[in-house]
Amino acid sequence: MRTFIRTLFAGLLAIGLVGTAVAQDKKPTQDEAKAITLKAAGLIADKGLDDAAKLFNADGEFKQGEIYVNVVDFTGVWKVYPPRPTGVGQSVINVKDPDGKFIVQDILAVAKDKGEGWVEYRWLNPASNKIEPKVTYVKRVPGQELVAYVGIYK
């Protein structure tokens, strides 16, 4: 009987019926954060911000566990913020981490100067309710004054 259950589970995993639950239990990696950010920026470039935002705000590939896509414009105004959609339209240009680091200004500097890259800071992790190191991958949307980014706690 145990062999049958293991075989059944392996088969369901192989066809993706239980893969989502397994994937959500593991901690996301920097490679995953980067890949989702790059895909998100490409989606905005191809489909437009409004269509992309619908996917970013829905549970799925772009929003799962601690992973979610943020989008700000070059003035530091939130265009997409899945944890609190009512925050869309607010300026976050002067948001600081507990050490006084201007997070959004750093994100914009990386996007404007390099096009993409990593930004590190400390932030409140809602899962642990503690201030923890966080690393965020930043990507300027090609041809637009928009920046997509995804962060993970270290």
Backbone as CSV, one residue per row, in Angstrom:
resi,resn,N_x,N_y,N_z,CA_x,CA_y,CA_z,C_x,C_y,C_z
1,MET,0.826,-1.195,0.000,0.000,0.000,0.000,0.875,1.265,0.000
2,ARG,1.962,1.278,0.806,2.835,2.439,0.846,3.455,2.714,-0.517
3,THR,3.819,1.668,-1.210,4.399,1.833,-2.543,3.382,2.476,-3.475
4,PHE,2.129,2.069,-3.393,1.081,2.648,-4.224,0.919,4.139,-3.927
5,ILE,0.897,4.502,-2.645,0.728,5.907,-2.264,1.910,6.729,-2.749
6,ARG,3.140,6.210,-2.562,4.325,6.925,-3.047,4.279,7.095,-4.561
7,THR,3.870,6.044,-5.257,3.782,6.102,-6.715,2.716,7.097,-7.149
8,LEU,1.575,7.092,-6.465,0.501,8.034,-6.784,0.964,9.467,-6.546
9,PHE,1.593,9.726,-5.398,2.087,11.059,-5.086,3.118,11.502,-6.125
10,ALA,4.032,10.624,-6.467,5.061,10.955,-7.469,4.411,11.280,-8.808
11,GLY,3.385,10.548,-9.170,2.684,10.813,-10.435,1.964,12.151,-10.410
12,LEU,1.287,12.444,-9.302,0.604,13.735,-9.176,1.602,14.883,-9.187
13,LEU,2.726,14.688,-8.527,3.777,15.703,-8.518,4.300,15.931,-9.932
14,ALA,4.507,14.851,-10.655,5.048,14.946,-12.017,4.119,15.699,-12.958
15,ILE,2.817,15.566,-12.761,1.896,16.269,-13.662,1.444,17.614,-13.104
16,GLY,1.992,17.975,-11.941,1.762,19.316,-11.426,0.569,19.484,-10.513
17,LEU,-0.096,18.415,-10.126,-1.281,18.569,-9.297,-0.954,18.853,-7.836
18,VAL,0.220,18.471,-7.375,0.597,18.793,-6.008,1.837,19.674,-5.967
19,GLY,2.384,20.018,-7.082,3.607,20.812,-7.139,3.460,22.196,-6.550
20,THR,2.309,22.818,-6.711,2.108,24.168,-6.201,2.220,24.192,-4.682
21,ALA,1.593,23.251,-4.021,1.658,23.216,-2.565,3.088,22.977,-2.092
22,VAL,3.793,22.104,-2.759,5.175,21.840,-2.377,6.019,23.083,-2.609
23,ALA,5.841,23.741,-3.751,6.652,24.910,-4.084,6.405,26.052,-3.101
24,GLN,5.179,26.217,-2.637,4.876,27.322,-1.738,5.478,27.121,-0.350
25,ASP,5.792,25.878,0.013,6.366,25.603,1.317,7.845,25.957,1.381
26,LYS,8.520,26.010,0.247,9.956,26.285,0.273,10.211,27.781,0.196
27,LYS,11.347,28.173,0.758,11.736,29.582,0.757,12.186,29.969,-0.642
28,PRO,11.692,31.085,-1.166,12.113,31.506,-2.506,13.594,31.891,-2.520
29,THR,14.205,31.708,-3.668,15.625,32.019,-3.829,15.799,33.349,-4.558
30,GLN,17.035,33.863,-4.513,17.345,35.078,-5.258,17.169,34.843,-6.751
31,ASP,17.529,33.671,-7.238,17.351,33.368,-8.663,15.879,33.438,-9.055
32,GLU,15.003,32.944,-8.180,13.563,32.996,-8.466,13.058,34.436,-8.451
33,ALA,13.515,35.220,-7.479,13.102,36.627,-7.415,13.535,37.359,-8.687
34,LYS,14.761,37.116,-9.126,15.266,37.752,-10.344,14.453,37.321,-11.559
35,ALA,14.210,36.031,-11.694,13.464,35.518,-12.851,12.057,36.101,-12.914
36,ILE,11.380,36.191,-11.768,10.017,36.744,-11.740,10.052,38.234,-12.081
37,THR,11.053,38.949,-11.576,11.183,40.378,-11.881,11.379,40.593,-13.381
38,LEU,12.280,39.830,-13.974,12.545,39.979,-15.413,11.306,39.654,-16.234
39,LYS,10.600,38.605,-15.833,9.376,38.228,-16.545,8.302,39.309,-16.382
40,ALA,8.204,39.868,-15.184,7.211,40.917,-14.918,7.491,42.158,-15.762
41,ALA,8.754,42.585,-15.817,9.102,43.763,-16.627,8.798,43.514,-18.100
42,GLY,9.077,42.318,-18.578,8.753,41.969,-19.959,7.262,41.961,-20.225
43,LEU,6.501,41.480,-19.260,5.041,41.455,-19.402,4.467,42.866,-19.478
44,ILE,4.984,43.760,-18.645,4.523,45.155,-18.700,4.852,45.751,-20.063
45,ALA,6.058,45.496,-20.567,6.471,46.031,-21.867,5.593,45.487,-22.995
46,ASP,5.220,44.213,-22.899,4.442,43.569,-23.969,2.941,43.842,-23.886
47,LYS,2.386,43.792,-22.672,0.925,43.844,-22.496,0.405,45.148,-21.923
48,GLY,1.308,45.970,-21.383,0.880,47.197,-20.730,0.706,46.992,-19.244
49,LEU,0.793,48.083,-18.499,0.739,48.005,-17.045,-0.613,47.510,-16.528
50,ASP,-1.696,47.960,-17.101,-3.015,47.578,-16.587,-3.243,46.070,-16.667
51,ASP,-2.933,45.467,-17.825,-3.117,44.014,-17.973,-2.151,43.251,-17.082
52,ALA,-0.915,43.714,-17.006,0.076,43.046,-16.163,-0.323,43.133,-14.688
53,ALA,-0.826,44.275,-14.264,-1.201,44.474,-12.863,-2.259,43.467,-12.419
54,LYS,-3.164,43.106,-13.307,-4.184,42.106,-12.963,-3.527,40.786,-12.580
55,LEU,-2.495,40.391,-13.321,-1.778,39.156,-13.009,-0.936,39.305,-11.741
56,PHE,-0.339,40.471,-11.548,0.506,40.696,-10.372,-0.302,40.682,-9.076
57,ASN,-1.555,41.111,-9.144,-2.404,41.185,-7.954,-3.131,39.884,-7.638
58,ALA,-3.150,38.941,-8.578,-3.838,37.664,-8.382,-2.851,36.614,-7.865
59,ASP,-3.320,35.750,-6.983,-2.458,34.651,-6.535,-2.056,33.821,-7.742
60,GLY,-0.789,33.462,-7.783,-0.273,32.674,-8.897,1.212,32.899,-9.066
61,GLU,1.656,32.859,-10.284,3.077,32.947,-10.595,3.752,34.203,-10.045
62,PHE,3.057,35.331,-10.094,3.658,36.604,-9.701,3.364,36.996,-8.247
63,LYS,2.517,36.236,-7.582,2.161,36.541,-6.189,1.921,35.229,-5.451
64,GLN,2.926,34.859,-4.633,2.819,33.626,-3.850,3.739,33.712,-2.642
65,GLY,3.184,33.486,-1.475,3.983,33.587,-0.256,4.573,34.983,-0.116
66,GLU,5.893,35.055,0.123,6.537,36.365,0.273,6.885,36.998,-1.067
67,ILE,6.611,36.300,-2.157,6.913,36.827,-3.497,5.709,37.610,-4.024
68,TYR,5.976,38.839,-4.428,4.980,39.633,-5.139,5.718,40.709,-5.921
69,VAL,5.119,41.147,-7.018,5.736,42.147,-7.893,5.264,43.534,-7.481
70,ASN,6.224,44.413,-7.232,5.961,45.829,-7.010,6.313,46.569,-8.294
71,VAL,5.621,47.657,-8.548,5.976,48.528,-9.674,5.873,49.970,-9.176
72,VAL,6.941,50.749,-9.447,6.928,52.180,-9.170,7.324,52.908,-10.449
73,ASP,6.882,54.157,-10.548,7.339,54.969,-11.675,8.587,55.738,-11.252
74,PHE,9.179,56.468,-12.172,10.434,57.158,-11.904,10.306,58.294,-10.887
75,THR,9.073,58.679,-10.545,8.898,59.693,-9.497,8.726,59.052,-8.121
76,GLY,8.708,57.715,-8.080,8.555,57.016,-6.804,7.123,56.780,-6.392
77,VAL,6.208,56.785,-7.349,4.787,56.536,-7.056,4.481,55.067,-7.337
78,TRP,3.830,54.414,-6.359,3.426,53.024,-6.545,2.417,52.894,-7.657
79,LYS,2.687,51.986,-8.573,1.755,51.653,-9.650,1.120,50.285,-9.415
80,VAL,1.868,49.398,-8.725,1.356,48.084,-8.319,1.960,47.771,-6.960
81,TYR,1.093,47.399,-6.007,1.558,46.982,-4.687,0.566,45.962,-4.135
82,PRO,0.736,44.677,-4.468,-0.235,43.644,-4.087,-0.540,43.514,-2.597
83,PRO,0.427,43.721,-1.676,0.048,43.567,-0.265,-0.979,44.601,0.208
84,ARG,-0.991,45.767,-0.450,-1.945,46.813,-0.075,-2.314,47.608,-1.326
85,PRO,-3.238,47.078,-2.128,-3.605,47.752,-3.380,-4.093,49.187,-3.188
86,THR,-4.594,49.528,-2.009,-5.030,50.901,-1.780,-3.851,51.875,-1.763
87,GLY,-2.643,51.336,-1.668,-1.447,52.171,-1.703,-1.062,52.641,-3.087
88,VAL,-1.666,52.055,-4.108,-1.373,52.463,-5.483,-1.720,53.942,-5.651
89,GLY,-0.784,54.679,-6.251,-0.964,56.115,-6.434,-0.241,56.942,-5.385
90,GLN,0.217,56.309,-4.318,0.934,57.026,-3.263,2.414,57.136,-3.603
91,SER,3.009,58.239,-3.203,4.449,58.396,-3.358,5.150,57.661,-2.219
92,VAL,6.142,56.850,-2.584,6.950,56.137,-1.600,8.428,56.509,-1.752
93,ILE,8.677,57.628,-2.409,10.040,58.058,-2.719,10.890,58.240,-1.460
94,ASN,10.281,58.599,-0.346,11.051,58.853,0.874,10.943,57.745,1.915
95,VAL,10.481,56.559,1.509,10.397,55.435,2.439,11.816,55.000,2.821
96,LYS,12.012,54.845,4.142,13.321,54.437,4.664,13.201,53.101,5.393
97,ASP,14.299,52.354,5.394,14.344,51.165,6.233,14.691,51.597,7.661
98,PRO,14.707,50.681,8.619,14.988,51.065,10.010,16.363,51.707,10.224
99,ASP,17.274,51.530,9.281,18.600,52.125,9.375,18.685,53.482,8.688
100,GLY,17.557,53.951,8.150,17.531,55.249,7.486,17.882,55.212,6.007
101,LYS,17.983,54.038,5.437,18.309,53.890,4.013,17.056,54.173,3.178
102,PHE,17.177,55.047,2.180,16.054,55.371,1.293,15.890,54.252,0.264
103,ILE,15.007,53.333,0.542,14.863,52.119,-0.259,14.451,52.431,-1.699
104,VAL,13.388,53.181,-1.877,12.866,53.440,-3.223,13.853,54.289,-4.021
105,GLN,14.502,55.225,-3.386,15.514,56.015,-4.090,16.651,55.124,-4.576
106,ASP,17.039,54.133,-3.760,18.071,53.188,-4.183,17.582,52.308,-5.337
107,ILE,16.334,51.884,-5.261,15.746,51.071,-6.333,15.745,51.859,-7.638
108,LEU,15.313,53.111,-7.574,15.275,53.948,-8.776,16.678,54.222,-9.323
109,ALA,17.642,54.413,-8.436,19.019,54.667,-8.879,19.565,53.476,-9.651
110,VAL,19.325,52.272,-9.152,19.788,51.072,-9.858,19.104,50.970,-11.215
111,ALA,17.797,51.180,-11.257,17.046,51.070,-12.515,17.509,52.106,-13.538
112,LYS,17.720,53.327,-13.095,18.123,54.404,-14.012,19.571,54.260,-14.462
113,ASP,20.466,53.884,-13.528,21.893,53.839,-13.838,22.323,52.562,-14.557
114,LYS,21.767,51.421,-14.135,22.221,50.132,-14.661,21.152,49.377,-15.446
115,GLY,19.905,49.774,-15.279,18.809,49.046,-15.930,18.245,47.940,-15.066
116,GLU,19.140,47.286,-14.311,18.700,46.225,-13.399,19.809,45.901,-12.414
117,GLY,19.418,45.267,-11.304,20.393,44.878,-10.298,19.738,44.661,-8.940
118,TRP,20.591,44.424,-7.939,20.138,44.110,-6.585,20.219,45.318,-5.662
119,VAL,19.254,45.401,-4.754,19.247,46.405,-3.687,19.034,45.643,-2.377
120,GLU,19.857,45.950,-1.372,19.726,45.308,-0.074,19.323,46.328,0.988
121,TYR,18.498,45.899,1.918,18.029,46.743,3.006,17.454,45.847,4.088
122,ARG,16.934,46.435,5.138,16.268,45.661,6.187,14.809,46.087,6.242
123,TRP,13.925,45.109,6.509,12.494,45.395,6.497,11.777,44.447,7.437
124,LEU,10.574,44.828,7.845,9.775,43.981,8.720,9.237,42.786,7.937
125,ASN,9.612,41.594,8.367,9.103,40.368,7.762,7.793,40.029,8.464
126,PRO,6.669,40.060,7.734,5.385,39.785,8.385,5.271,38.355,8.913
127,ALA,6.047,37.437,8.365,5.995,36.052,8.836,6.628,35.899,10.216
128,SER,7.734,36.613,10.467,8.429,36.495,11.748,8.143,37.675,12.681
129,ASN,7.572,38.740,12.119,7.328,39.994,12.841,8.629,40.591,13.377
130,LYS,9.730,40.369,12.624,11.037,40.897,12.997,11.627,41.660,11.810
131,ILE,12.469,42.638,12.119,13.211,43.330,11.081,14.295,42.373,10.598
132,GLU,14.323,42.109,9.287,15.275,41.152,8.732,15.889,41.707,7.456
133,PRO,17.066,41.205,7.096,17.669,41.607,5.826,16.805,41.147,4.651
134,LYS,16.705,42.022,3.670,15.926,41.717,2.476,16.757,42.117,1.260
135,VAL,16.645,41.344,0.202,17.332,41.647,-1.042,16.280,41.675,-2.152
136,THR,16.367,42.699,-2.988,15.344,42.934,-4.005,15.991,43.068,-5.376
137,TYR,15.409,42.357,-6.353,15.894,42.509,-7.724,15.038,43.552,-8.428
138,VAL,15.714,44.464,-9.102,15.113,45.639,-9.727,15.324,45.564,-11.231
139,LYS,14.289,45.870,-12.013,14.421,45.896,-13.473,13.598,47.042,-14.045
140,ARG,14.263,47.905,-14.793,13.539,48.961,-15.506,12.761,48.310,-16.648
141,VAL,11.515,48.729,-16.808,10.708,48.240,-17.922,11.258,48.886,-19.194
142,PRO,11.628,48.081,-20.176,12.220,48.635,-21.401,11.342,49.712,-22.041
143,GLY,11.963,50.847,-22.312,11.281,51.932,-23.006,10.287,52.719,-22.170
144,GLN,10.228,52.455,-20.866,9.262,53.140,-20.017,9.935,53.641,-18.745
145,GLU,9.305,54.589,-18.102,9.808,55.097,-16.824,9.108,54.381,-15.682
146,LEU,9.184,53.038,-15.733,8.603,52.158,-14.727,9.658,51.153,-14.277
147,VAL,9.560,50.741,-13.029,10.491,49.776,-12.470,9.696,48.667,-11.791
148,ALA,9.998,47.417,-12.178,9.417,46.257,-11.521,10.461,45.702,-10.558
149,TYR,10.012,45.195,-9.401,10.962,44.596,-8.475,10.282,43.575,-7.574
150,VAL,11.088,42.590,-7.168,10.646,41.520,-6.278,11.724,41.312,-5.233
151,GLY,11.330,41.241,-3.976,12.298,41.037,-2.901,12.020,39.774,-2.118
152,ILE,13.093,39.282,-1.496,12.969,38.120,-0.604,13.754,38.400,0.667
153,TYR,13.321,37.786,1.748,14.056,37.884,3.004,15.189,36.879,2.976
154,LYS,16.343,37.310,3.480,17.523,36.429,3.493,17.436,35.412,4.615
